[in-house]
Amino acid sequence: MSELLLLHGTIVTVDGTRRIIEDGGLAIVDDRIVDIGTAAELAQRHEGKKVLDCKGKMLIPGLIDAHGHAGHALIRSIGADTNALWMRIVTPAYYHYVTRDYWYADGLVSGLERLRAGVTTGASIITSMPRSDDPAFAINHARAYDEIGLREIVCVGPAGLPWPQTVTRWESGQPERRQISFEEMIEGAEAVIDAVNGSGDGRINVFLTPFTIVPSVEPSNASSPDMAVNLTADDRMQARRVRETARKWGVRIHSDAFAGQIRMAFQDKENALLGPDVHLQHCWGISHEEIDILAETGTFVTHAPPGRSTPIMDMMARGVPVAITSDGAAPSRHFDMFQVARIAQQTQHILHNHDRYLLPPGKLFEMITIDAARAIGMDHEIGSLEIGKKADIAVIDMRKPHLTPNWMPVHRLAHQVLGSDVDTVIVDGKVLMEGGRVLTADVQSALDEGEKEARALVERAGLQDHMHEPGWGKLHRTFEKPVITPVPPQYD
């Protein structure tokens, strides 16, 4: 049995009464919080436990990032200057040029970035458009997070249309091109669920993740009402098979949705990828009717700022639960949830006529802790610091110039705290980082491995053309020649 006592920190519990405890104490036995209160009370009740002195520090629930992308940490910045072409650049790279080793290296790098920013639970979609044909990709990514000691939700599922999809596998350094049917994608996702769901003492879980909830319309943007009309046979088949598979394995569902798709999905109420076991990312441009459908079905929404015309205030006002996510980390994003939440707040201030009363600090912090835990169906275990819950804790060093004076802690979290201010991270009662030093991984070796795999991918995929100069002296980005997108390899 392991026991740990954290004393003399300011504790932001995010519990049912939203207690903030000055000079607080928190006791951990094995993987659970067993006591919480003032430092004086807990010091008397828990004599003999190992003590972690948190004077000058703040204790918060481990942050939760309910939507990010595996693979993105090692492809970041590539294609960042050509946003309109970005999916056409990275999708062929992911579908034709990545190796199995790439996914383990990306897991190490992204996991370490999240850890150092106090993110204890992160969702990772395998590529941008999900790829499930080779289960080793997801298994290797999960292995890296497990070794670090973090919680990861591995998101795998069928790619978008057309079906079958063409993929290339690199085994022993040799490429092999294949056609992968929809059913083979489902089989690959099931293999991942069977291999890693519930592993790592329950820290690793799998969600079933089709690319979008309605594959027949625009997959990465809003569809107008004249285009998003009726479900096709492919739309209905995907919904039915995803629902059947999720029920078979008892897993939750995560996907993207954009304007038009929610209304269309609701035409097949029996199999619609909507409901309390689903969280949908983006929801750009959705209508009032679609907001009503989300509220009626109890579907969760996750939002990565700034978002394109995402009516998050209207959704929340109608009772739709919304959490903030990173959508990290490519082409120009990161996993620092403090900064991501700040962007979300500032975006709403600007969109609503500079109304700076929207998303006050308390609500903003809920959206990356307890609200995010609800979105992934884990609020009974994580998202707040309460007796009986998992001991997932981030400790912030407040003894810094930009955090002095140490008062109004939730305002500090919303306005000034950075991921780099995280001093100590505990997951499942185990200290993964202390005093800014990672205890569970060789950081330099992991970064070296990530650098090697990233550069090898650039070479294989010919991505050098998308590593642009920074535009010195220009007020507007221009190009001297047309941008070339990668062409999938042709093999006999």
Secondary structure, DSSP 8 states (H G I E B T S, - for coil): --EEEEEEEEEE---TT--EEEEEEEEEETTEEEEEEEHHHHHHHTTTSEEEE-TTEEEEE-EEE---EETGGGTTTTTTT-GGGHHHHHHHHHHHT--HHHHHHHHHHHHHHHHHTTEEEEEEEETTTT--S-HHHHHHHHHHHHHHT-EEEEEE----SSSSEEEEEEETTEEEEEEE-HHHHHHHHHHHHHHHTTBTTTTEEEEE--SBS-TTS-SSS---TTTS-S--HHHHHHHHHHHHHHHHHT--EEEEEETTHHHHHTTSTTT-S-STTEEEEEEET--HHHHHHHHHHT-EEEE-SS-SS--HHHHHHTT--EEE----STTT--S-HHHHHHHHHHHHHHHTTT-TTSS-HHHHHHTTTHHHHHHTT-TTTSSS--TTSB--EEEEE--SGGG-S---HHHHHHHT--GGGEEEEEETTEEEEETTEESSS-HHHHHHHHHHHHHHHHHHHTGGGGS----TT-SS---SS-----------
